[in-house]
Amino acid sequence: MKKIRVEDAIGMTLCHDITKMVDGFKGPAFRRGHVICEEDIPQLLDIGKRTIYVWEENAGEIHEEDAALRMAAMAPVSGASYTAPSEGKVLLNSEVRGLFKINKPLLHRINSIGDITITSLPDHYPVEPGSRLASMRIVPLVTKEEQILEAERLCAEAEDKLFEIWPYKDLKVGIIITGSEVYTGRIKDKMAPVLTAKLSKYPSEILGTTICDDDTAMIAEAAFDYLNKGADLLIFTGGMSVDPDDVTPTAIREIGADIITHGVPSQPGNMTLVGYKGDVAILGVPGAAISLPTTIFDALLPQIFTKVPLTKDNLINLEDGGVCQLCKTCHFPNCTFGKY
């Protein structure tokens, strides 16, 4: 790309859009690819353009729009699509419901190359059709093609894709409420309606709700009943603290579940239990879910519904971003809470 006086540019090809701003109007006066003719000179001078940029042959450079298209091609995403280039960038938009996943080390390496800037939603972010996921562009009008080639190489050699969407799966859910006060009817259960409302946001089939006494055998029997009915997710509530008479975690162990963690670095929902029995997910939900609109339960549900197992690292990574600000109006998931 070279800079040239407009008077000397007749017959040359413009390599960038030229914007015109007059009387409240803002838009392109000339488009990239326009061949400059003699009649264009006065208009270019009227909008303050004494010089323009035209292409130099064999300069080893790539235009911002071509670079954006190349970056989109190097990072295809099933369930999402890129827009056409506009103002030098392409946008990635979701076409499905699911959990947005980022290869963060790869993204960092690409953004460290030089002129490339790729930005996105946070990792493990729940998305809907139409959600804006990412933007890609180079900062200058042109860059050396070698930078795009390096980004393409990194994507081709990476084990995991730069971006993915894990779509939600249909899950059958069994809900087990524990606590002698609820079992004996001394108080009315308030948790089941809360869980039902939260699960209704996902492709779930609730197999039933069982209320159990603080009795490990009774709780385990209820769990096995739902497992025999084909449950993909078991949700336990009540008895999730560390008091001696809180037996729910013991019952979960007795059904042969592998408990990944009992307790997560997050508030509210610090005493959440996460485990698996085979490929059946198990969540122990503390009582905070009754009184607060959002707890860590809400942040974990999206990955649960992808059927991609939660890991210990996932849960430890809640350490920064695990504190809910308890806003008067809850904006979750469009906030900092529960991003891991």
N, C-alpha and C positions, 0 to 999 in steps of 0.2 A: 504494500500500500504506500502510495506517495502523495504528498501534498502539492497542489498545483493551483495557480491563479485561475479564477473562473474564466477569464478571457482566453486562456490557453487550453481550456478543457473541451472545446468543441470536438465532438466525435468520440469522446472518451466515456467510459462506463462508470457511473456513480457507484461507489461500494458501500454506501450507508444511506439510510433515510435522512432527509433534511426536514426538520419540523418548522412549521410556520405558526407564529402567534400574532394575531391581529384582531382587535375589536372583540375580545373575549373568545375568539376561536383558536383552538390549538389542534393541529393535525399535520399530516405529512404534505409538504409542498411538492417534494420529489421523493420517489421511492428508489430504494436500492435496485441497481440494474438499469436505471434510466440512462439513456445515451444523451449526453448534453448536446443541445443544438444552439444556434446563435440566438434564437428568440428567448432562451432561458436566462441569458446573462442579466438583463435588467431586473428580472424578478429575484434572482439570486442576490444581486447587489442590494435590492430593496429590503431584503430580510437579513441583511448584515453579513452575507457570505461573500467575502473577497477571495477565499480559497476553499477548495473542496478536496476530498480524497478520492483517488482513483486507484485501480489495481495495477500493481506491477507484476509482470509475468515472472514465474519461477522464484518468487520471494520466500517460499516455504511458510507462508502465513495462511491462516484460516479465519474466515469471518465469524462474527459472534453468532449469527443465526445457524451457520453450518456447524459451528462448534456445539451449539445447543442440541441440534439434531443428532450429532454424533454421540453426545453424552446420553441422550435419551435411548439411543439404540444400544448402548453398552450396558444399560441397566433396565431390561424389560421386567415388568411386574404383572404377573397373572392376577386378573381382577382389577386392574387399573389401566389408565391410558394417559398418554402425554398429549398436551395441546400442540398446535402448530406454534412455531416461534413468533413471539410478539415482544417488541422492545428488547430483542436480543435474548430472550429467555423462553424456556418451555416449563410448563407446570404439569405436575403429575396429580391426577384426580382419581379417587376411588370409584369403582363401579359396584362394589359389594360391601356387605357388613363383615367386619372382622377386626383382627388385631394387627396393627401396623408394626412391622419388625425391621430394624435397621442393623446392618453390619457396621457397628460404630467404629471399630479400628480401620476398616476399609474406607469409610467415609472421611475419617481424619486424614488418612494418607493421601486421598485424592485432593482434598482441600488444601493440602500442604504443597501441592505441585507448583503453584505459582499464580496464574491468572484465573484458575477455576474456582467458582464458588457454587457449592451445592448445599442447600439448607432444607430442613424437613421438620415434620412434627417430631416430638420425642419418641424414643423407642417404647414399645409396648403400649401404643396409644390406640384406644378403640375408635374405629372409624365407621362411617356410614356411606352409602352411595352419594357421590358428589363432594365428599370431603376432600379438601385440598391437602395433599400429602407432602409435596416437595417442589422445589424450584431449582432450576439449573441454568447457569449462564457463565460466561467469562466476563471479567470486569472491563477490559479495554474493548475497543471496537474489533480488533483482530488480535490473535495470539499466534505464536509459533506452533505449527502443527505437531511438533514433537511433544508438546504438553498434552494434547488430546490423545496422541498415540500412547503415552505413558499411562493415562487414566484408563484407556481401553485395555491395556496389558494387565493392569492391576485387577480389573473386573474379571477378565478372562481367566486369570490364574487363581482367583479367590475360591475357597471351598464353599462359602456361602454368598448368596446374592447381596448386592448393595441394599436393595429394598425388597420386602415381601409383604403380602397380606395373608395372614392365616384366617381363612373363613370360619365362621361359626358352624358347629355341627349340632344335629338334633340330639338332645340328651334326655334320658329318663331319670327322674329325680325322686329320691325318697327323703322325707323330712322326719327327723326323730327329735321330739321335744322331751327333755328330761327335767325332773324336779318333783319332789314329793308334794310341794305346795300346789303345783298344777295338776298332778296326777290325782290328788285327793279332792280337787275341786275347790280348794280354799281360795285360789285366785284364778282368774281367767287367763288363758294363754294369749299373749299379744304378739308372739314372735311369728307364728305361722302366717298370719295375714301380711306381715312385713316381707317375709321371704317370698311368698307367692307373688306379691307385687314386683319385687326385684327380678324374680325369675321370668316374669311375663315379658320382660324386655328382650329375652333370648329365646331361641327355638327349643323350648323345654316342654316335657310332658311330666306333670307331677303325679307320681304313682300313688301317693297318699301321704297323710300325716299321722304319725303314731306318737302318743304321749306315754312316757314311761316313768315309773318310780325311780328313785335313786338306787337302782339295783343293777349290777353289772350283767347278770344273766338275762334280765328282761330287756335291757338295752341291746345286748348282743343278739338276742333272738329277733328283735325288730329289725336289726341290720341285716341279718341273714335272710329274713323274709323278703326284704327289698332286693337283695342280691339275687335271690332265686327268681324274682320277677323281672330281672334284666336291667337293674338300675345301673346307670353310668356315673351317677353322682349321689353321694349320701351327705346330707347336711345334718349335723348334730347341734343342738342348742341346749344351754343349761349345764351347770357343773363344769365350766371350762377354766375356773381359777385354780389356785394351788391349795385350797383348803383341804384338810384331810378327808372330808365327806364328799368332795367333788369326784365322782367316780366315772364320769363320762370318758375321759382319756383312757382310763383303765379298760373300759368296755371296748373301746376302739382297738386297743392293742390285742384284746382277747379274740377279736374276730380275725386276727392275722394281718392287720394293716401295717404297712411300713410308714411310720410317722416321720415325715421330713423335718418338721419342727412343731413345737408347741410353744408359741410365742414368737412374735415378729417385731422388728424395730419400727413400729408404726403406732400412731395414736390418731383417732380411736381404733380399737380393735387389737390392742397389744397382745392379748391372750389367745389370738386366733391359732387354731391347729390346722395343719395341712398334712395330708397323708394320701397314700394310695394302697388299694388292695388289688393287685394286678393292674389293670388299666382303669379301674373304678376310682374316681377322685373322691376324697373325703375331706370335708371342711367342718371344723368345730368353730361355731360362731359365738362370740361373747355377747352378753346382754346389751352392750352399747348400741347394737343394731336396732333395738326397739326405739330408743329415744332420740337417736341422731340420724339425720337423713343420709349421711355417708360415712361408712367405715371402711377399713381395708378389705372387708368382704366384697364391697362393690368394685374395688380395684383389681381383685383377683378373679372375679367371675369371667371377664372377657377371655383370659387365657384358658380357664377351665373349659369354656365352651368351644375352644379350638381343638381340644383333646391333645394339645401339646403339653406334656407334663411340666408342672412347676418344679423348679430346682431350688436347692438350698441357696445358691448364688442369687437367683431371682429375688428371693425373700430377704437376703442380707442387703441387696442393693436398694431396698426400701429405706435404708438408713438416711439418705439425703432425698427429701421429698416425701417422707413418710409421716410428716406432721400436718394434719388438717388444720386450716386456719379458722374453722368454724364460722364461716361467713354467715351473715344474717340471711342472705339469699344464696343457696348452694348452686354453684356453677359446674360442679363435677360432671364430666371429666375435663372440662375446659379450665383447668387450674393446675397447680403444681403438685397436688396430692396424688400419691400412689403411683408415681412414674418410676419404673425400675428398668 
